Amino acid sequence: MRRIYPEHAYSEAPRAACYWPTTTTGEANPRARGTLTADVAIIGAGFTGLSAALHLAQDGADVIVLEAQDVGWGASGRNGGFCCLGGSAASDKALTRMYGEDARREFRITERRAVELAADLIDRHAMQVDRHSDGETVMAHTQSAFDGFDARAQAIERDYGVTPTIIPAQKQTQNGMTGPFHGAMSTPIGFALNPIKYIQGLADAARAAGVRIRAHSPVQRIDQGVSFNLQTPEARVQARRLIVATNGYSSDDLPHWMKGRYLPTQSNVLVTREMTDAELAAQGWTSRQACYDDRFFLHYFRLMPNNRMLFGMRGGLFSAPWADERMHANIRQHFETMFPSWQHVETPHSWHGLLSISRDLTPYAGPIDTMPGAFTAMSYHGNGVAMATYAGALLADLAQDRAPRHAYPKVMQTPPKRWPLGRFRRAWFWPVYAAMWATGA
């Protein structure tokens, strides 16, 4: 495999202290062995791959999922659990410039439909995912950010058909949101969940529909003739169609089309011990809303139903034990600055994972044009719970040679351009990150 981070990034070390695996035990999945056949082979057992598998199997397709580790081992089982609007990091102006205003509006509507699809799957399959939060709340970290909320609220109402609630600074305390903020705005779309319980719920539903999930079966080689031939350490898999659903954990040579079309970067999370009601009251944070601020190095945080606080932060282009230690110290410092009354509260869980960024900051779901019959979806820009689920449903239809039943926005149909610098493309962000760290943005 040709991956752009050191092997440390793809080892067990970054997820060793992840909180989510301590909350549930999933069904063990066997390895792929022998000669196997399927209508569709899917590489990757994350949100994208398992959503595609479930939708395909419900249509009667014979599906096998090949996972290098196990269900939810990558970003799907490490993220902050925000099922919310998102998927693109491009601004409205950029989307309009690249695709036109109609396409921009179409994509914004799709964001809401992605959340609705994930919610529908959770309800239909009775998944127990520790759901909470009425939508999502953005916290203003500056007065100018708060001053822009009126215009943002109007845009949200226009694009998504809902009316946000703006909370001025003087009303934060009565809303259980005391902190160094200049106000907040809540949009009533989305919710928070336990991502490992959601991904295992997708896996359970897929297995019940007939999907074969094979763990610890990394695909080492892909050949294409009359059908696709996939080689794992102990199996040879033949399939008429192929879906590559590896996102930030992709390899530049599986298949070669992937080379340079995604840029993995890290998102870092810590979770506190369970806090007492007195400790929550001391800080003045009792809200169960899924919250974030919109700095360059975005913070995202939420008080979970069991009184543990989850606190995440984007950033990190290096992967090594020293880099992990430095990033943990940094995120802990940010946590203590934002919630000073919790400086004494331990954070026994701290981990990170790789998300994917595309060069034009938009997600892709569609064909691999150099390999007829192969498809992929990638680059959700840190908001993959809903959008990856949605992209998987799109791929399920495309792999069956039919028009998608869900809206297929123009924004998601354009294959990602390659990043410059090839395998050294992480360096493209180094000066940007250094500048932002220096300014505290």
C-alpha positions, 0 to 999 in steps of 0.5 A: 500500500502507498499511503502518505502518512507513516505507518503509525497513523494506521496502527492501533496506537492512535485509537488505543484510548478511544472511548467508543469501543468501551461502550459496546461489543460488536459481533465478531466478523470472520476473515475472508478465506478461499475463493469467493464470489459476489455481485458487488465487493466493497472495500471498507466497513465504515459508514460509506461501505456499510450503507452501500452494502445494506442498500444493495442487499435490500435490493437483492444483490449478493454483497461482500465487504472486505475490511482491513481491520474490523467494522468501524476501525477507521474514522467511522468509529472514532469521530465525534458523533455529530450527525449534522449538516455538512460534507463540503468545506466550500463556501456558498460563494465557492460552490456557486462559482464552481457549479452555479447557484442552482447546484449550490442550492441542490447540494444544501438540500441534499445535506438535510436529506443526508441527515434524514436518511441516517435518522430513518435508518436508525429508526427503521432498524431500531438502532440504540445509538444514545441519540441526543441534541435537538439539532446543532449549535454554533458558538460565536468565539468573537463578537464579529462572529455573533454579529454575522449570525443574523445573515447566517440565519437567513441563509439557513432558512432559505437553504434548509427551510428551518428557522435557527434560534439565536442566543445572545451572550447574556442568555447563555447561562440560562441555556446551560452554555456558560463559557468564553463565547459571545452568543450561539445559534442553534439550527434544528437539523441533526443530532448527536449519537454514539458512532460505534453503536451506529456503525455496528447497527448498520453492520447488523442490518446489513448482515441480516439482509445477507451481506457477508462482512469479512474482517482483517482481510485487507485488499492487497491487489485489484485486477480487472478482467471480465470481473474484478479480482481482489486478493487478500492474504487468505482469499481471492474474491471475484465480483461484477462490481466494485465499491472503494469506501476507504476515504481518509484511510485510502491507499494511492495504489488501490486502485491507482485512480485514487492517487492524490485525489484525497488529503488525509488530515487528523481530527482529535478527540478527548472524553472526560470521566463522568462528572457530577451534577455539582461539577456541571453546575460549577462550570455552568454547562448543562446543555446536551446540544451538539456544539462547535465553533467555526475557527479554522481549527474547529472545536466541537464538543457535547455533554453526553447523556452519561455526563461525560464531556466530549471535546474535539479539535481539528488539526495535525499533519504529523503522525508519531508518538511525539506528535500524539503527545503534543496534540493531546497536550494541545487539545487538553489546553484548549479544553481547560481554556474553554471550560476552566472549572473542569481543569481538575477533571480527568480525560482518560480517553484521547485519540485521533483519526484521519478524515479526508479533504478534497482539493475543491473542498466538496465530496465525491460519489460516483464512478472510477472512470478508469475502471468500468464498473467500479465506484467510490465516495470520499472526502466529507470534510469531517462531517461524514456521519450523515453524508457518508451514509447518504453517499453509500446509498447513492453508490448502491444505485450506481453499482446497479446501473440505475439512476439514484433514488435519492437526489444526486447533486451535481456538486457530488458528481465531479471527480476530485482533482489531484492535489499537487506534490503527490505523496508529499501533499501534506506539505501543502498545508504545513504553512497554512497550519503554522500561520493559523497556530501562530494567530490562534485562529 
